[in-house]
Amino acid sequence: MKKVLILCTGNSCRSQMAEGLWNHYGRGAWQAFSAGSKPSTYVHQLAVRAMDHLGLDISSAHSKDVREFANDRFDLVVTVCDNAREACPVFPEATETVHWPCDDPAEATGSDAEKIQIFERVRDQIATRIRSYLKNN
């Protein structure tokens, strides 16, 4: 089974959604993990809700520090924000490293109804990239 590590700064939104999506779309051929360079203490509830709208449950996920994975080998490392790309350690054993910058949905303003639309847009952007990557690799 191949392993992917998805990195962002807080590990509360983008990378958590990406982990859930990759584990779903990878269908047992991939095992996804996520972490942050400055992990938050929570997974954003709107990220949980956006994933639930697809029938994917990430409610038991927790924010992890990238250092937890320092000695692990990954086939792929994906950064989803510019800060993580610059701040995260290099994984020399990774076969491939890619950068897929996405807007930070945690910065969305407005009502919860307006914010969830941003979370779902970012979720769908990540899902499209994952499906394309898996199709081509």
DRENPA-3360 file (N, C-alpha, C; in nm, 2 decimals, always signed):
BEGIN
1 = MKKVLILC = +0.08/-0.12/+0.00/+0.00/+0.00/+0.00/+0.09/+0.12/+0.00 ~ +0.05/+0.22/-0.08/+0.13/+0.35/-0.09/+0.08/+0.44/+0.02 ~ +0.17/+0.53/+0.06/+0.14/+0.62/+0.17/+0.16/+0.77/+0.13 ~ +0.07/+0.85/+0.16/+0.07/+0.99/+0.13/+0.06/+1.07/+0.26 ~ +0.14/+1.18/+0.27/+0.13/+1.27/+0.38/+0.09/+1.41/+0.33 ~ -0.02/+1.46/+0.38/-0.07/+1.59/+0.34/-0.05/+1.69/+0.45 ~ +0.02/+1.80/+0.41/+0.06/+1.90/+0.51/+0.00/+2.03/+0.49 ~ -0.03/+2.10/+0.60/-0.07/+2.24/+0.60/-0.02/+2.30/+0.73;
9 = TGNSCRSQ = -0.05/+2.42/+0.76/+0.00/+2.48/+0.88/-0.07/+2.43/+1.00 ~ -0.20/+2.44/+1.01/-0.27/+2.41/+1.14/-0.33/+2.27/+1.14 ~ -0.34/+2.20/+1.03/-0.39/+2.06/+1.02/-0.53/+2.06/+1.08 ~ -0.61/+2.16/+1.05/-0.75/+2.17/+1.10/-0.85/+2.17/+0.99 ~ -0.82/+2.20/+0.87/-0.92/+2.21/+0.76/-0.87/+2.13/+0.64 ~ -0.79/+2.20/+0.55/-0.75/+2.15/+0.42/-0.69/+2.01/+0.43 ~ -0.59/+2.00/+0.51/-0.52/+1.87/+0.51/-0.61/+1.76/+0.57 ~ -0.69/+1.79/+0.67/-0.78/+1.69/+0.72/-0.88/+1.65/+0.62;
17 = MAEGLWNH = -0.94/+1.74/+0.54/-1.03/+1.70/+0.44/-0.96/+1.62/+0.33 ~ -0.84/+1.66/+0.30/-0.76/+1.58/+0.20/-0.73/+1.44/+0.25 ~ -0.70/+1.43/+0.37/-0.67/+1.29/+0.43/-0.80/+1.20/+0.41 ~ -0.91/+1.26/+0.45/-1.03/+1.18/+0.43/-1.07/+1.15/+0.29 ~ -1.05/+1.24/+0.20/-1.08/+1.22/+0.06/-0.98/+1.12/+0.00 ~ -0.85/+1.13/+0.03/-0.75/+1.04/-0.02/-0.78/+0.90/+0.02 ~ -0.81/+0.88/+0.15/-0.84/+0.75/+0.20/-0.96/+0.69/+0.13 ~ -1.06/+0.78/+0.10/-1.18/+0.73/+0.03/-1.15/+0.70/-0.12;
25 = YGRGAWQA = -1.09/+0.79/-0.19/-1.06/+0.77/-0.33/-0.95/+0.67/-0.36 ~ -0.86/+0.66/-0.26/-0.75/+0.56/-0.28/-0.79/+0.42/-0.27 ~ -0.91/+0.39/-0.22/-0.97/+0.26/-0.21/-0.88/+0.15/-0.17 ~ -0.81/+0.17/-0.07/-0.72/+0.06/-0.01/-0.59/+0.05/-0.08 ~ -0.56/+0.12/-0.19/-0.43/+0.12/-0.25/-0.34/+0.23/-0.19 ~ -0.40/+0.32/-0.12/-0.33/+0.43/-0.05/-0.37/+0.44/+0.09 ~ -0.28/+0.48/+0.17/-0.31/+0.52/+0.31/-0.26/+0.66/+0.33 ~ -0.36/+0.75/+0.37/-0.33/+0.89/+0.38/-0.32/+0.93/+0.53;
33 = FSAGSKPS = -0.23/+1.03/+0.55/-0.21/+1.09/+0.68/-0.20/+1.24/+0.66 ~ -0.23/+1.32/+0.76/-0.22/+1.46/+0.75/-0.15/+1.51/+0.88 ~ -0.09/+1.63/+0.86/-0.02/+1.69/+0.98/+0.00/+1.84/+0.95 ~ +0.04/+1.91/+1.05/+0.07/+2.05/+1.04/+0.20/+2.10/+1.10 ~ +0.25/+2.21/+1.04/+0.38/+2.26/+1.09/+0.35/+2.33/+1.23 ~ +0.24/+2.38/+1.25/+0.19/+2.44/+1.37/+0.05/+2.40/+1.40 ~ +0.04/+2.27/+1.44/-0.09/+2.21/+1.45/-0.18/+2.28/+1.55 ~ -0.31/+2.29/+1.51/-0.41/+2.35/+1.60/-0.45/+2.25/+1.70;
41 = TYVHQLAV = -0.54/+2.28/+1.79/-0.58/+2.18/+1.89/-0.71/+2.12/+1.85 ~ -0.76/+2.14/+1.73/-0.89/+2.09/+1.69/-0.90/+2.07/+1.54 ~ -1.00/+2.00/+1.49/-1.04/+1.99/+1.35/-1.16/+2.08/+1.34 ~ -1.16/+2.17/+1.25/-1.27/+2.27/+1.23/-1.40/+2.20/+1.20 ~ -1.50/+2.23/+1.28/-1.63/+2.17/+1.26/-1.69/+2.19/+1.13 ~ -1.66/+2.30/+1.06/-1.72/+2.31/+0.92/-1.65/+2.22/+0.82 ~ -1.52/+2.18/+0.85/-1.45/+2.08/+0.77/-1.52/+1.95/+0.79 ~ -1.55/+1.92/+0.91/-1.62/+1.79/+0.95/-1.76/+1.79/+0.87;
49 = RAMDHLGL = -1.83/+1.90/+0.88/-1.96/+1.91/+0.82/-1.95/+1.90/+0.66 ~ -1.85/+1.97/+0.60/-1.84/+1.96/+0.46/-1.81/+1.82/+0.41 ~ -1.73/+1.74/+0.49/-1.70/+1.61/+0.45/-1.82/+1.52/+0.48 ~ -1.90/+1.55/+0.58/-2.02/+1.47/+0.61/-2.12/+1.49/+0.49 ~ -2.12/+1.60/+0.43/-2.21/+1.62/+0.31/-2.18/+1.53/+0.20 ~ -2.06/+1.47/+0.20/-2.02/+1.37/+0.10/-2.04/+1.23/+0.15 ~ -2.08/+1.22/+0.28/-2.09/+1.09/+0.34/-1.96/+1.04/+0.40 ~ -1.86/+1.13/+0.42/-1.73/+1.09/+0.47/-1.72/+1.14/+0.62;
57 = DISSAHSK = -1.69/+1.06/+0.71/-1.68/+1.10/+0.85/-1.54/+1.12/+0.90 ~ -1.51/+1.25/+0.93/-1.38/+1.28/+0.98/-1.39/+1.33/+1.12 ~ -1.50/+1.30/+1.19/-1.53/+1.36/+1.32/-1.44/+1.31/+1.43 ~ -1.37/+1.20/+1.40/-1.28/+1.15/+1.51/-1.13/+1.19/+1.48 ~ -1.11/+1.26/+1.37/-0.98/+1.31/+1.33/-0.93/+1.41/+1.44 ~ -0.80/+1.41/+1.45/-0.73/+1.51/+1.54/-0.61/+1.57/+1.47 ~ -0.58/+1.69/+1.52/-0.47/+1.77/+1.46/-0.34/+1.70/+1.50 ~ -0.24/+1.69/+1.41/-0.12/+1.62/+1.44/+0.00/+1.71/+1.40;
65 = DVREFAND = +0.11/+1.69/+1.47/+0.23/+1.77/+1.44/+0.31/+1.69/+1.33 ~ +0.37/+1.76/+1.24/+0.44/+1.69/+1.13/+0.56/+1.61/+1.19 ~ +0.61/+1.66/+1.30/+0.73/+1.58/+1.36/+0.69/+1.44/+1.40 ~ +0.57/+1.41/+1.42/+0.52/+1.27/+1.45/+0.56/+1.18/+1.33 ~ +0.58/+1.23/+1.21/+0.60/+1.15/+1.10/+0.75/+1.16/+1.04 ~ +0.83/+1.22/+1.12/+0.97/+1.25/+1.08/+1.05/+1.13/+1.03 ~ +1.02/+1.01/+1.09/+1.09/+0.89/+1.06/+1.02/+0.79/+0.97 ~ +0.90/+0.84/+0.92/+0.82/+0.75/+0.83/+0.86/+0.77/+0.69;
73 = RFDLVVTV = +0.84/+0.67/+0.61/+0.86/+0.68/+0.46/+0.73/+0.70/+0.39 ~ +0.72/+0.80/+0.30/+0.60/+0.82/+0.22/+0.64/+0.82/+0.07 ~ +0.54/+0.77/+0.00/+0.55/+0.77/-0.15/+0.53/+0.91/-0.20 ~ +0.44/+0.98/-0.13/+0.41/+1.12/-0.18/+0.39/+1.21/-0.06 ~ +0.44/+1.33/-0.07/+0.41/+1.43/+0.03/+0.34/+1.55/-0.05 ~ +0.23/+1.59/+0.00/+0.15/+1.70/-0.06/+0.14/+1.82/+0.04 ~ +0.18/+1.94/-0.01/+0.15/+2.05/+0.08/+0.03/+2.13/+0.01 ~ -0.06/+2.17/+0.10/-0.18/+2.24/+0.05/-0.18/+2.39/+0.09;
81 = CDNAREAC = -0.07/+2.44/+0.15/-0.06/+2.58/+0.18/+0.08/+2.63/+0.16 ~ +0.10/+2.75/+0.13/+0.24/+2.80/+0.11/+0.32/+2.80/+0.24 ~ +0.26/+2.83/+0.35/+0.33/+2.82/+0.48/+0.39/+2.69/+0.51 ~ +0.31/+2.58/+0.48/+0.35/+2.45/+0.51/+0.47/+2.41/+0.41 ~ +0.46/+2.46/+0.29/+0.56/+2.43/+0.19/+0.69/+2.48/+0.24 ~ +0.69/+2.60/+0.30/+0.81/+2.66/+0.34/+0.86/+2.62/+0.48 ~ +0.77/+2.58/+0.57/+0.80/+2.55/+0.71/+0.82/+2.41/+0.74 ~ +0.77/+2.32/+0.66/+0.77/+2.18/+0.70/+0.91/+2.11/+0.66;
89 = PVFPEATE = +0.94/+2.01/+0.73/+1.07/+1.95/+0.71/+1.07/+1.88/+0.57 ~ +1.18/+1.85/+0.52/+1.19/+1.77/+0.39/+1.18/+1.63/+0.43 ~ +1.11/+1.55/+0.34/+1.10/+1.41/+0.36/+1.18/+1.34/+0.25 ~ +1.31/+1.32/+0.27/+1.40/+1.28/+0.16/+1.36/+1.14/+0.11 ~ +1.30/+1.06/+0.19/+1.26/+0.93/+0.14/+1.13/+0.93/+0.05 ~ +1.06/+1.04/+0.05/+0.94/+1.05/-0.04/+0.98/+1.04/-0.18 ~ +0.91/+0.96/-0.25/+0.93/+0.94/-0.40/+0.89/+1.07/-0.47 ~ +0.79/+1.14/-0.42/+0.75/+1.26/-0.49/+0.69/+1.36/-0.39;
97 = TVHWPCDD = +0.71/+1.49/-0.42/+0.65/+1.59/-0.34/+0.58/+1.69/-0.43 ~ +0.46/+1.73/-0.40/+0.39/+1.82/-0.49/+0.33/+1.93/-0.40 ~ +0.30/+2.04/-0.46/+0.24/+2.16/-0.39/+0.11/+2.19/-0.46 ~ +0.00/+2.18/-0.38/-0.13/+2.21/-0.43/-0.19/+2.32/-0.34 ~ -0.16/+2.45/-0.36/-0.20/+2.55/-0.27/-0.36/+2.57/-0.29 ~ -0.42/+2.59/-0.17/-0.57/+2.61/-0.17/-0.59/+2.73/-0.07 ~ -0.70/+2.79/-0.10/-0.75/+2.90/+0.00/-0.77/+2.83/+0.13 ~ -0.75/+2.91/+0.24/-0.78/+2.86/+0.37/-0.92/+2.88/+0.41;
105 = PAEATGSD = -1.00/+2.78/+0.41/-1.15/+2.80/+0.45/-1.17/+2.85/+0.59 ~ -1.07/+2.83/+0.68/-1.09/+2.88/+0.81/-1.09/+3.03/+0.82 ~ -1.05/+3.10/+0.71/-1.05/+3.24/+0.71/-1.18/+3.30/+0.65 ~ -1.27/+3.21/+0.61/-1.40/+3.25/+0.55/-1.48/+3.34/+0.66 ~ -1.55/+3.44/+0.61/-1.63/+3.52/+0.69/-1.77/+3.51/+0.65 ~ -1.86/+3.56/+0.74/-2.00/+3.56/+0.71/-2.07/+3.46/+0.80 ~ -2.19/+3.43/+0.76/-2.27/+3.33/+0.83/-2.22/+3.19/+0.81 ~ -2.26/+3.10/+0.90/-2.22/+2.96/+0.88/-2.26/+2.91/+0.74;
113 = AEKIQIFE = -2.37/+2.95/+0.69/-2.42/+2.90/+0.56/-2.32/+2.95/+0.45 ~ -2.27/+3.07/+0.47/-2.18/+3.13/+0.37/-2.04/+3.06/+0.39 ~ -2.00/+3.04/+0.51/-1.87/+2.97/+0.53/-1.87/+2.83/+0.48 ~ -1.98/+2.75/+0.50/-1.97/+2.61/+0.46/-1.96/+2.61/+0.31 ~ -2.01/+2.71/+0.23/-1.99/+2.71/+0.09/-1.84/+2.72/+0.05 ~ -1.76/+2.80/+0.13/-1.62/+2.81/+0.11/-1.55/+2.67/+0.14 ~ -1.59/+2.61/+0.25/-1.53/+2.48/+0.29/-1.56/+2.38/+0.18 ~ -1.68/+2.38/+0.13/-1.72/+2.28/+0.02/-1.64/+2.31/-0.11;
121 = RVRDQIAT = -1.62/+2.44/-0.14/-1.55/+2.47/-0.26/-1.40/+2.42/-0.25 ~ -1.34/+2.45/-0.14/-1.20/+2.40/-0.12/-1.20/+2.25/-0.11 ~ -1.29/+2.19/-0.05/-1.30/+2.04/-0.04/-1.31/+1.98/-0.18 ~ -1.39/+2.04/-0.27/-1.41/+1.99/-0.40/-1.29/+2.02/-0.49 ~ -1.22/+2.13/-0.46/-1.09/+2.16/-0.54/-0.99/+2.05/-0.50 ~ -0.98/+2.02/-0.37/-0.88/+1.91/-0.33/-0.92/+1.78/-0.39 ~ -1.05/+1.75/-0.38/-1.10/+1.62/-0.44/-1.07/+1.60/-0.59 ~ -1.08/+1.71/-0.66/-1.05/+1.71/-0.80/-0.91/+1.68/-0.83;
129 = RIRSYLKN = -0.82/+1.74/-0.75/-0.68/+1.72/-0.76/-0.64/+1.57/-0.72 ~ -0.70/+1.52/-0.62/-0.67/+1.39/-0.58/-0.72/+1.29/-0.68 ~ -0.84/+1.30/-0.73/-0.89/+1.21/-0.83/-0.80/+1.21/-0.96 ~ -0.76/+1.33/-1.00/-0.67/+1.35/-1.12/-0.54/+1.28/-1.09 ~ -0.48/+1.30/-0.98/-0.35/+1.24/-0.94/-0.36/+1.09/-0.95 ~ -0.47/+1.03/-0.88/-0.48/+0.89/-0.88/-0.51/+0.83/-1.02 ~ -0.58/+0.90/-1.10/-0.61/+0.85/-1.23/-0.48/+0.84/-1.32 ~ -0.39/+0.94/-1.29/-0.27/+0.95/-1.38/-0.15/+0.88/-1.32;
137 = N = -0.16/+0.82/-1.20/-0.04/+0.76/-1.14/-0.08/+0.62/-1.10;
% end
